[in-house]
Amino acid sequence: MKYDNPHMSELSPRGGNAFTRGLGSLGLKLIGWKLKGRMPDAPKFVIIGVPHSSNWDAIAASLAMLASGFKYTFLIKQEWFFWPMGPLLRTIGGYPVNRSKGANVVRQLSRIFKENDRICIGFPPEGTRAKVDRYKTGFLRVAYAANVPVFICAFDGLNKHVVLDREFPLTGDINIDAKAIKDYVDATWVAVNPENQ
């Protein structure tokens, strides 16, 4: 799909059409948010939405991705993929994850990266909208297993911007990386609900 868009790289996974982009743009205007920045020059990557403190940041991010024509995959428990929810969830980027005992989610997601030429999988590393002392490391485990970069999509609550921020350099140590990313986010961005950051 070719169209001019300052937020997308030539390699960015794309989806939607003129109607869905218009719908996303209208939605962003109605809630007063804007999209800033640019996606990385990578066809496959993990994207994290941070700091995640409110349903509003998730709504703004979804509308921003729709407006830009960016296609990303997000994870939902496979139990939600019943009729008619299943087809709808798949259409908007949902992927059913088997989280039963013994299921290896990292292996499942690594396989998705292998099977696709262009794909981005999104994670909220806090795992909740409440305040956390540290990020969960699942997104890093997936990035390392699939050998893909981690890109930060920041929610600038002060200015109501969804910011395509930066690819974060990884060290090879998951715990060091998780702490460094949280420290960077806390020092750089203020959440929609700062008390939950």
N, CA, C and O of each residue as an XYZ file, in Angstrom:
788
protein
N       0.845     -1.169      0.000
C       0.000      0.000      0.000
C       0.898      1.242      0.000
O       1.753      1.394      0.872
N       0.701      2.121     -0.975
C       1.550      3.323     -1.073
C       0.680      4.554     -0.874
O      -0.320      4.742     -1.567
N       1.066      5.377      0.067
C       0.467      6.698      0.214
C       1.401      7.507      1.089
O       2.154      6.957      1.892
N       1.344      8.828      0.924
C       2.220      9.694      1.702
C       1.748      9.733      3.153
O       0.579      9.989      3.438
N       2.672      9.477      4.044
C       2.351      9.545      5.459
C       3.640      9.797      6.215
O       4.532      8.948      6.200
N       3.766     10.938      6.874
C       5.023     11.281      7.542
C       5.333     10.399      8.747
O       6.463     10.397      9.236
N       4.357      9.661      9.222
C       4.561      8.837     10.413
C       5.043      7.421     10.101
O       5.513      6.714     10.992
N       4.928      7.011      8.851
C       5.278      5.645      8.479
C       6.612      5.572      7.765
O       6.983      6.482      7.023
N       7.325      4.490      7.992
C       8.523      4.175      7.221
C       8.079      3.363      6.009
O       6.964      2.844      5.983
N       8.936      3.254      5.017
C       8.629      2.416      3.842
C       8.426      0.961      4.251
O       7.746      0.208      3.555
N       9.017      0.565      5.382
C       8.954     -0.829      5.819
C       7.814     -1.109      6.789
O       7.571     -2.263      7.140
N       7.115     -0.072      7.225
C       6.075     -0.256      8.244
C       4.960     -1.187      7.771
O       4.508     -1.090      6.631
N       4.518     -2.090      8.651
C       3.338     -2.904      8.316
C       2.138     -1.986      8.115
O       1.880     -1.110      8.941
N       1.406     -2.182      7.023
C       0.281     -1.287      6.718
C      -1.031     -2.050      6.665
O      -1.067     -3.253      6.406
N      -2.097     -1.321      6.916
C      -3.424     -1.921      6.851
C      -4.471     -0.845      6.669
O      -4.173      0.348      6.722
N      -5.698     -1.279      6.454
C      -6.793     -0.335      6.311
C      -6.874      0.267      4.923
O      -6.249     -0.218      3.980
N      -7.663      1.343      4.811
C      -7.903      2.020      3.535
C      -8.246      3.486      3.825
O      -8.180      3.933      4.970
N      -8.608      4.218      2.787
C      -8.889      5.643      2.956
C     -10.020      5.876      3.964
O      -9.983      6.837      4.733
N     -11.012      5.004      3.957
C     -12.136      5.164      4.884
C     -11.679      4.985      6.330
O     -12.011      5.801      7.191
N     -10.918      3.920      6.601
C     -10.496      3.664      7.978
C      -9.498      4.726      8.455
O      -9.493      5.083      9.633
N      -8.657      5.231      7.550
C      -7.736      6.302      7.929
C      -8.513      7.572      8.276
O      -8.184      8.269      9.236
N      -9.549      7.865      7.480
C     -10.390      9.029      7.764
C     -11.124      8.881      9.084
O     -11.260      9.842      9.842
N     -11.594      7.675      9.355
C     -12.300      7.389     10.602
C     -11.361      7.595     11.800
O     -11.752      8.190     12.805
N     -10.122      7.101     11.687
C      -9.146      7.274     12.758
C      -8.807      8.738     12.978
O      -8.713      9.196     14.117
N      -8.623      9.472     11.886
C      -8.306     10.908     11.988
C      -9.443     11.673     12.657
O      -9.209     12.534     13.505
N     -10.665     11.354     12.273
C     -11.832     12.014     12.874
C     -11.908     11.693     14.369
O     -12.162     12.576     15.188
N     -11.689     10.435     14.711
C     -11.721     10.028     16.114
C     -10.687     10.773     16.940
O     -10.983     11.220     18.049
N      -9.468     10.913     16.406
C      -8.417     11.647     17.116
C      -8.826     13.099     17.353
O      -8.632     13.637     18.443
N      -9.395     13.728     16.321
C      -9.821     15.122     16.460
C     -10.900     15.252     17.524
O     -10.885     16.188     18.323
N     -11.832     14.314     17.532
C     -12.943     14.387     18.485
C     -12.475     14.258     19.933
O     -13.056     14.871     20.829
N     -11.424     13.463     20.168
C     -10.949     13.318     21.552
C      -9.790     14.272     21.867
O      -9.303     14.313     22.997
N      -9.353     15.043     20.854
C      -8.346     16.076     21.090
C      -6.906     15.603     21.161
O      -6.059     16.287     21.735
N      -6.613     14.434     20.583
C      -5.247     13.915     20.585
C      -4.619     14.051     19.203
O      -5.326     14.168     18.203
N      -3.266     14.034     19.150
C      -2.536     14.086     17.878
C      -1.463     13.008     17.865
O      -1.000     12.554     18.911
N      -1.077     12.608     16.658
C       0.011     11.648     16.469
C       1.268     12.403     16.081
O       1.240     13.253     15.191
N       2.380     12.091     16.751
C       3.680     12.724     16.474
C       4.728     11.639     16.246
O       4.579     10.513     16.722
N       5.790     11.983     15.516
C       6.916     11.067     15.359
C       6.801     10.156     14.150
O       5.953     10.351     13.279
N       7.673      9.155     14.116
C       7.762      8.276     12.948
C       8.126      6.865     13.376
O       8.906      6.663     14.307
N       7.552      5.900     12.685
C       7.843      4.497     12.955
C       9.288      4.184     12.564
O       9.884      4.893     11.754
N       9.849      3.115     13.144
C      11.240      2.762     12.812
C      11.357      2.185     11.413
O      10.373      1.720     10.837
N      12.568      2.220     10.870
C      12.826      1.604      9.568
C      13.073      0.119      9.772
O      14.185     -0.375      9.585
N      12.023     -0.577     10.158
C      12.114     -2.014     10.420
C      10.800     -2.663     10.020
O       9.736     -2.124     10.325
N      10.844     -3.808      9.344
C       9.606     -4.472      8.941
C       8.975     -5.296     10.063
O       7.788     -5.618     10.008
N       9.773     -5.640     11.085
C       9.278     -6.441     12.200
C       9.808     -5.838     13.501
O      11.003     -5.569     13.626
N       8.916     -5.629     14.462
C       9.364     -5.115     15.751
C       8.274     -5.286     16.799
O       7.103     -5.498     16.483
N       8.693     -5.188     18.054
C       7.778     -5.147     19.188
C       7.568     -3.670     19.512
O       8.524     -2.896     19.555
N       6.315     -3.284     19.739
C       6.023     -1.901     20.124
C       5.387     -1.916     21.508
O       4.508     -2.732     21.788
N       5.840     -1.000     22.376
C       5.235     -0.909     23.705
C       4.568      0.462     23.858
O       5.123      1.483     23.453
N       3.379      0.466     24.443
C       2.647      1.701     24.702
C       2.820      2.088     26.160
O       2.315      1.402     27.049
N       3.535      3.188     26.413
C       3.885      3.593     27.782
C       3.856      5.121     27.931
O       4.043      5.818     26.934
N       3.634      5.660     29.105
C       3.101      4.987     30.282
C       1.595      4.753     30.130
O       0.851      5.664     29.768
N       1.164      3.540     30.408
C      -0.237      3.155     30.248
C      -0.938      3.349     31.587
O      -0.762      2.552     32.508
N      -1.736      4.414     31.691
C      -2.357      4.750     32.975
C      -3.861      4.954     32.880
O      -4.521      5.205     33.888
N      -4.408      4.845     31.660
C      -5.817      5.186     31.447
C      -6.331      4.488     30.201
O      -5.555      4.145     29.310
N      -7.640      4.278     30.138
C      -8.224      3.753     28.897
C      -8.075      4.756     27.760
O      -8.056      4.368     26.592
N      -7.966      6.063     28.095
C      -7.860      7.089     27.058
C      -6.590      6.931     26.228
O      -6.612      7.163     25.019
N      -5.469      6.537     26.867
C      -4.249      6.397     26.072
C      -4.376      5.229     25.100
O      -3.879      5.300     23.976
N      -5.040      4.152     25.526
C      -5.235      3.007     24.629
C      -6.158      3.379     23.465
O      -5.923      2.981     22.324
N      -7.205      4.144     23.765
C      -8.132      4.591     22.707
C      -7.401      5.508     21.731
O      -7.524      5.355     20.516
N      -6.636      6.466     22.270
C      -5.893      7.395     21.410
C      -4.895      6.649     20.535
O      -4.759      6.960     19.352
N      -4.197      5.670     21.099
C      -3.216      4.903     20.323
C      -3.900      4.131     19.208
O      -3.402      4.102     18.082
N      -5.033      3.505     19.503
C      -5.752      2.733     18.474
C      -6.227      3.645     17.342
O      -6.126      3.287     16.168
N      -6.741      4.816     17.694
C      -7.190      5.764     16.665
C      -6.013      6.292     15.852
O      -6.123      6.468     14.639
N      -4.884      6.547     16.522
C      -3.693      7.050     15.826
C      -3.168      6.019     14.824
O      -2.782      6.370     13.709
N      -3.157      4.755     15.225
C      -2.685      3.704     14.326
C      -3.646      3.545     13.146
O      -3.225      3.325     12.011
N      -4.938      3.660     13.437
C      -5.945      3.583     12.377
C      -5.773      4.749     11.407
O      -5.821      4.557     10.192
N      -5.570      5.965     11.939
C      -5.419      7.166     11.111
C      -4.188      7.094     10.222
O      -4.201      7.592      9.097
N      -3.132      6.479     10.718
C      -1.882      6.417      9.956
C      -1.838      5.243      8.983
O      -0.964      5.183      8.119
N      -2.770      4.319      9.120
C      -2.744      3.140      8.264
C      -1.742      2.098      8.725
O      -1.353      1.214      7.961
N      -1.324      2.206      9.986
C      -0.367      1.255     10.546
C      -1.107      0.012     11.027
O      -2.173      0.104     11.636
N      -0.527     -1.144     10.745
C      -1.151     -2.393     11.169
C      -0.311     -3.021     12.275
O       0.864     -3.331     12.078
N      -0.929     -3.203     13.437
C      -0.211     -3.879     14.513
C      -1.089     -4.981     15.093
O      -2.314     -4.963     14.970
N      -0.429     -5.925     15.719
C      -1.103     -7.076     16.302
C      -1.080     -6.921     17.819
O      -0.051     -6.580     18.402
N      -2.214     -7.172     18.445
C      -2.246     -7.148     19.900
C      -2.819     -8.468     20.398
O      -3.582     -9.133     19.698
N      -2.445     -8.829     21.599
C      -2.743    -10.155     22.128
C      -4.007    -10.157     22.969
O      -4.233     -9.274     23.797
N      -4.829    -11.180     22.732
C      -6.053    -11.367     23.510
C      -6.162    -12.857     23.831
O      -5.794    -13.708     23.021
N      -6.666    -13.152     25.009
C      -6.861    -14.560     25.385
C      -7.725    -15.253     24.331
O      -8.708    -14.687     23.852
N      -7.350    -16.480     23.976
C      -8.064    -17.186     22.907
C      -9.537    -17.429     23.244
O     -10.353    -17.640     22.347
N      -9.873    -17.399     24.527
C     -11.269    -17.610     24.927
C     -12.207    -16.531     24.385
O     -13.415    -16.750     24.295
N     -11.657    -15.364     24.022
C     -12.491    -14.285     23.485
C     -12.827    -14.471     22.007
O     -13.650    -13.737     21.459
N     -12.202    -15.439     21.369
C     -12.393    -15.600     19.926
C     -13.549    -16.541     19.604
O     -13.376    -17.556     18.929
N     -14.719    -16.185     20.098
C     -15.943    -16.913     19.783
C     -16.754    -16.065     18.814
O     -16.514    -14.864     18.688
N     -17.710    -16.682     18.130
C     -18.558    -15.957     17.185
C     -19.510    -15.032     17.953
O     -20.103    -15.485     18.932
N     -19.690    -13.754     17.563
C     -19.100    -13.071     16.399
C     -17.843    -12.277     16.754
O     -17.303    -11.561     15.910
N     -17.371    -12.401     18.009
C     -16.213    -11.614     18.439
C     -14.935    -11.990     17.698
O     -14.138    -11.116     17.356
N     -14.734    -13.279     17.450
C     -13.492    -13.757     16.834
C     -13.142    -13.045     15.533
O     -12.059    -12.469     15.431
N     -14.032    -13.065     14.528
C     -13.724    -12.389     13.262
C     -13.486    -10.889     13.434
O     -12.614    -10.319     12.778
N     -14.261    -10.249     14.319
C     -14.090     -8.808     14.556
C     -12.720     -8.528     15.169
O     -12.017     -7.618     14.729
N     -12.344     -9.298     16.171
C     -11.049     -9.099     16.821
C      -9.894     -9.318     15.851
O      -8.914     -8.573     15.877
N      -9.999    -10.326     15.003
C      -8.937    -10.580     14.021
C      -8.832     -9.420     13.027
O      -7.731     -9.040     12.629
N      -9.974     -8.859     12.630
C      -9.991     -7.756     11.673
C      -9.248     -6.536     12.202
O      -8.582     -5.838     11.437
N      -9.356     -6.271     13.514
C      -8.713     -5.074     14.063
C      -7.317     -5.355     14.625
O      -6.707     -4.487     15.251
N      -6.814     -6.581     14.396
C      -5.437     -6.893     14.785
C      -5.274     -7.799     15.978
O      -4.152     -8.041     16.424
N      -6.374     -8.306     16.506
C      -6.287     -9.196     17.655
C      -5.716    -10.557     17.275
O      -5.999    -11.079     16.197
N      -4.921    -11.120     18.157
C      -4.345    -12.452     17.946
C      -4.641    -13.307     19.169
O      -4.337    -12.912     20.295
N      -5.249    -14.506     18.946
C      -5.598    -15.359     20.090
C      -4.375    -16.037     20.692
O      -3.634    -16.734     20.000
N      -4.173    -15.825     21.986
C      -3.029    -16.427     22.661
C      -3.510    -17.507     23.622
O      -4.433    -17.301     24.411
N      -2.863    -18.656     23.534
C      -3.144    -19.758     24.436
C      -2.300    -19.570     25.689
O      -1.084    -19.758     25.666
N      -2.966    -19.192     26.796
C      -2.229    -18.951     28.037
C      -2.452    -20.061     29.041
O      -2.224    -19.875     30.237
N      -2.902    -21.229     28.560
C      -3.128    -22.354     29.463
C      -1.810    -22.869     30.006
O      -0.740    -22.572     29.475
N      -1.905    -23.643     31.070
C      -0.705    -24.184     31.703
C       0.077    -25.007     30.693
O      -0.487    -25.864     30.012
N       1.343    -24.753     30.598
C       2.190    -25.500     29.674
C       2.330    -24.840     28.308
O       3.190    -25.230     27.518
N       1.481    -23.827     28.016
C       1.579    -23.136     26.722
C       2.755    -22.169     26.777
O       2.932    -21.457     27.766
N       3.548    -22.143     25.729
C       4.709    -21.252     25.678
C       4.347    -20.047     24.798
O       4.425    -20.108     23.571
N       3.954    -18.963     25.451
C       3.496    -17.778     24.718
C       4.636    -17.178     23.903
O       4.419    -16.734     22.775
N       5.851    -17.158     24.458
C       6.993    -16.608     23.724
C       7.216    -17.387     22.441
O       7.491    -16.799     21.394
N       7.100    -18.706     22.515
C       7.273    -19.536     21.303
C       6.172    -19.242     20.288
O       6.432    -19.159     19.088
N       4.935    -19.085     20.779
C       3.818    -18.770     19.876
C       4.085    -17.464     19.118
O       3.877    -17.383     17.907
N       4.547    -16.451     19.847
C       4.753    -15.144     19.225
C       5.988    -15.125     18.330
O       6.004    -14.435     17.310
N       7.014    -15.871     18.699
C       8.196    -15.978     17.833
C       7.808    -16.574     16.488
O       8.319    -16.170     15.444
N       6.891    -17.547     16.531
C       6.433    -18.180     15.295
C       5.704    -17.167     14.407
O       5.864    -17.176     13.186
N       4.902    -16.293     15.028
C       4.192    -15.267     14.237
C       5.201    -14.365     13.529
O       5.022    -14.041     12.355
N       6.252    -13.959     14.226
C       7.273    -13.115     13.596
C       7.925    -13.847     12.424
O       8.185    -13.250     11.379
N       8.186    -15.132     12.603
C       8.828    -15.909     11.530
C       7.936    -16.041     10.306
O       8.418    -16.028      9.173
N       6.631    -16.169     10.537
C       5.683    -16.451      9.451
C       5.270    -15.210      8.666
O       4.602    -15.335      7.640
N       5.652    -14.008      9.122
C       5.231    -12.777      8.461
C       6.423    -11.936      8.022
O       7.422    -11.835      8.734
N       6.306    -11.328      6.828
C       7.375    -10.454      6.329
C       7.388     -9.105      7.031
O       8.446     -8.518      7.255
N       6.191     -8.618      7.376
C       6.069     -7.338      8.072
C       5.058     -7.510      9.184
O       3.892     -7.821      8.943
N       5.517     -7.303     10.403
C       4.599     -7.454     11.536
C       5.116     -6.693     12.751
O       6.320     -6.609     12.995
N       4.181     -6.152     13.494
C       4.483     -5.463     14.751
C       3.510     -6.012     15.789
O       2.304     -6.074     15.549
N       4.036     -6.405     16.935
C       3.185     -6.882     18.025
C       3.284     -5.882     19.175
O       4.377     -5.514     19.606
N       2.119     -5.453     19.662
C       2.075     -4.432     20.706
C       1.849     -5.000     22.096
O       1.124     -5.978     22.279
N       2.493     -4.358     23.080
C       2.383     -4.759     24.484
C       2.246     -3.524     25.377
O       2.869     -2.497     25.107
N       1.430     -3.613     26.448
C       1.516     -2.626     27.530
C       2.394     -3.265     28.616
O       1.913     -4.146     29.328
N       3.651     -2.859     28.770
C       4.550     -3.589     29.664
C       4.194     -3.519     31.143
O       4.673     -4.331     31.934
N       3.350     -2.547     31.525
C       2.917     -2.518     32.920
C       1.980     -3.687     33.226
O       1.957     -4.204     34.342
N       1.198     -4.100     32.200
C       0.232     -5.167     32.403
C      -1.011     -4.712     33.164
O      -1.866     -5.532     33.497
N      -1.119     -3.415     33.443
C      -2.228     -2.847     34.198
C      -2.203     -1.336     34.007
O      -1.211     -0.781     33.535
N      -3.310     -0.663     34.378
C      -3.315      0.802     34.347
C      -2.882      1.386     35.684
O      -2.758      2.603     35.821
N      -2.653      0.526     36.668
C      -2.240      0.986     37.994
C      -0.730      1.203     38.040
O      -0.003      0.754     37.153
N      -0.272      1.887     39.068
C       1.156      2.165     39.251
C       1.915      0.861     39.489
O       1.470      0.005     40.253
N       3.063      0.720     38.829
C       3.924     -0.454     39.031
C       5.358      0.011     39.279
O       5.780      1.062     38.797
N       6.088     -0.792     40.036
C       7.492     -0.459     40.311
C       8.407     -0.890     39.176
O       9.471     -0.307     38.971
N       7.986     -1.917     38.436
C       8.808     -2.389     37.317
C       7.916     -2.970     36.226
O       6.782     -3.377     36.478
N       8.449     -2.999     35.023
C       7.715     -3.550     33.888
C       7.799     -5.069     33.879
O       8.777     -5.656     34.342
N       6.755     -5.694     33.343
C       6.824     -7.126     33.063
C       7.802     -7.313     31.906
O       8.010     -6.389     31.119
N       8.391     -8.475     31.795
C       9.465     -8.664     30.802
C       9.043     -9.483     29.584
O       9.880     -9.811     28.743
N       7.763     -9.814     29.480
C       7.318    -10.637     28.353
C       7.649    -10.030     26.999
O       8.055    -10.744     26.082
N       7.479     -8.713     26.864
C       7.758     -8.064     25.579
C       9.228     -8.208     25.201
O       9.557     -8.361     24.024
N      10.116     -8.158     26.200
C      11.547     -8.317     25.920
C      11.883     -9.766     25.585
O      12.721    -10.022     24.719
N      11.247    -10.705     26.252
C      11.486    -12.122     25.953
C      11.106    -12.432     24.507
O      11.804    -13.164     23.806
N       9.983    -11.857     24.081
C       9.542    -12.051     22.690
C      10.522    -11.391     21.722
O      10.906    -11.992     20.719
N      10.928    -10.155     22.022
C      11.858     -9.438     21.138
C      13.171    -10.199     20.991
O      13.704    -10.315     19.887
N      13.692    -10.715     22.095
C      14.946    -11.475     22.034
C      14.768    -12.795     21.289
O      15.616    -13.177     20.482
N      13.674    -13.483     21.556
C      13.442    -14.777     20.906
C      13.271    -14.622     19.397
O      13.722    -15.466     18.623
N      12.610    -13.528     18.983
C      12.362    -13.304     17.552
C      13.458    -12.485     16.892
O      13.456    -12.303     15.674
N      14.403    -11.988     17.702
C      15.503    -11.155     17.192
C      14.980     -9.916     16.464
O      15.365     -9.628     15.331
N      14.082     -9.186     17.159
C      13.511     -7.955     16.598
C      13.712     -6.822     17.595
O      13.867     -7.079     18.789
N      13.713     -5.567     17.130
C      13.890     -4.433     18.043
C      12.634     -4.118     18.856
O      11.540     -4.594     18.554
N      12.822     -3.308     19.890
C      11.720     -2.808     20.711
C      11.585     -1.315     20.439
O      12.555     -0.563     20.533
N      10.367     -0.898     20.099
C      10.090      0.498     19.786
C       9.111      1.054     20.808
O       8.150      0.388     21.195
N       9.370      2.293     21.244
C       8.522      2.932     22.258
C       7.500      3.862     21.607
O       7.848      4.778     20.861
N       6.230      3.599     21.911
C       5.141      4.518     21.572
C       4.728      5.137     22.894
O       4.207      4.442     23.766
N       4.954      6.439     23.058
C       4.721      7.103     24.337
C       3.399      7.862     24.352
O       2.978      8.432     23.346
N       2.763      7.856     25.508
C       1.536      8.623     25.707
C       1.889      9.877     26.490
O       2.130      9.826     27.696
N       1.915     10.997     25.790
C       2.221     12.293     26.393
C       0.919     12.879     26.918
O       0.196     13.578     26.208
N       0.637     12.571     28.191
C      -0.627     12.999     28.782
C      -0.773     14.498     28.925
O      -1.889     15.016     28.895
N       0.345     15.211     29.082
C       0.289     16.670     29.255
C      -0.200     17.363     27.991
O      -0.994     18.302     28.050
N       0.291     16.883     26.837
C      -0.040     17.533     25.559
C      -1.050     16.770     24.718
O      -1.430     17.220     23.637
N      -1.489     15.609     25.215
C      -2.424     14.747     24.483
C      -1.848     14.365     23.113
O      -2.471     14.574     22.072
N      -0.647     13.804     23.154
C       0.009     13.309     21.945
C       0.319     11.825     22.087
O       0.769     11.371     23.139
N       0.073     11.079     21.022
C       0.623      9.725     20.896
C       1.941      9.926     20.159
O       1.948     10.375     19.013
N       3.056      9.597     20.804
C       4.380      9.899     20.249
C       5.094      8.624     19.827
O       5.353      7.744     20.648
N       5.413      8.533     18.531
C       6.250      7.442     18.032
C       7.672      7.846     18.380
O       8.314      8.595     17.643
N       8.154      7.350     19.496
C       9.321      7.913     20.155
C      10.655      7.395     19.622
O      11.358      8.125     18.923
N      11.015      6.160     19.934
C      12.351      5.692     19.562
C      12.476      4.186     19.702
O      11.743      3.537     20.448
N      13.439      3.655     18.950
C      13.848      2.270     19.131
C      14.807      2.269     20.313
O      15.743      3.067     20.355
N      14.580      1.380     21.271
C      15.392      1.394     22.477
C      16.543      0.390     22.360
O      16.310     -0.774     22.034
N      17.782      0.824     22.623
C      18.912     -0.099     22.509
C      18.856     -1.171     23.599
O      18.671     -0.862     24.776
N      19.015     -2.415     23.202
C      18.968     -3.526     24.141
C      20.377     -4.000     24.468
O      21.286     -3.918     23.642
N      20.538     -4.498     25.693
C      21.874     -4.858     26.181
C      22.160     -6.350     26.125
O      23.317     -6.765     26.191
N      21.103     -7.165     26.002
C      21.288     -8.608     26.113
C      20.854     -9.127     27.471
O      20.768    -10.338     27.675
N      20.576     -8.215     28.409
C      20.120     -8.602     29.744
C      18.695     -8.069     29.926
O      18.482     -6.858     29.979
N      17.739     -8.968     30.020
C      16.326     -8.590     30.065
C      16.005     -7.705     31.262
O      15.268     -6.729     31.119
N      16.532     -8.018     32.425
C      16.217     -7.235     33.624
C      16.804     -5.828     33.556
O      16.169     -4.857     33.969
N      18.026     -5.730     33.029
C      18.640     -4.403     32.852
C      17.825     -3.585     31.855
O      17.568     -2.402     32.076
N      17.418     -4.227     30.749
C      16.643     -3.526     29.720
C      15.303     -3.043     30.264
O      14.910     -1.904     30.012
N      14.595     -3.895     31.007
C      13.281     -3.526     31.542
C      13.401     -2.309     32.460
O      12.580     -1.394     32.398
N      14.425     -2.305     33.305
C      14.635     -1.167     34.211
C      15.020      0.091     33.440
O      14.520      1.178     33.729
N      15.912     -0.056     32.457
C      16.366      1.108     31.678
C      15.210      1.735     30.906
O      15.111      2.959     30.825
N      14.337      0.906     30.341
C      13.195      1.434     29.583
C      12.239      2.161     30.521
O      11.773      3.254     30.201
N      11.941      1.562     31.683
C      11.035      2.238     32.629
C      11.651      3.548     33.132
O      10.960      4.561     33.236
N      12.945      3.526     33.440
C      13.613      4.759     33.890
C      13.535      5.847     32.824
O      13.289      7.013     33.133
N      13.746      5.460     31.570
C      13.674      6.423     30.469
C      12.254      6.997     30.351
O      12.076      8.210     30.241
N      11.261      6.125     30.375
C       9.867      6.575     30.237
C       9.488      7.501     31.384
O       8.891      8.554     31.160
N       9.832      7.115     32.618
C       9.473      7.933     33.779
C      10.150      9.304     33.752
O       9.593     10.296     34.223
N      11.361      9.342     33.191
C      12.095     10.615     33.132
C      11.666     11.492     31.964
O      11.936     12.693     31.962
N      11.003     10.906     30.974
C      10.726     11.622     29.726
C       9.251     11.963     29.526
O       8.935     13.014     28.967
N       8.351     11.099     29.969
C       6.929     11.255     29.652
C       6.079     11.303     30.915
O       6.401     10.671     31.921
N       4.985     12.067     30.847
C       4.034     12.146     31.953
C       2.723     11.524     31.486
O       2.179     11.899     30.447
N       2.229     10.575     32.261
C       1.037      9.812     31.888
C      -0.230     10.660     31.925
O      -0.250     11.761     32.474
N      -1.287     10.116     31.325
C      -2.605     10.758     31.397
C      -3.013     10.894     32.863
O      -3.512     11.941     33.277
N      -2.802      9.845     33.640
C      -3.036      9.882     35.092
C      -1.686      9.726     35.783
O      -1.276      8.602     36.074
N      -0.987     10.824     36.053
C       0.372     10.742     36.597
C       0.471      9.929     37.890
O       1.506      9.324     38.167
N      -0.598      9.918     38.672
C      -0.550      9.162     39.924
C      -0.434      7.656     39.690
O      -0.063      6.912     40.598
N      -0.750      7.209     38.478
C      -0.643      5.782     38.147
C       0.660      5.427     37.448
O       0.865      4.269     37.082
N       1.536      6.394     37.257
C       2.782      6.140     36.504
C       3.869      5.602     37.438
O       4.984      5.328     36.995
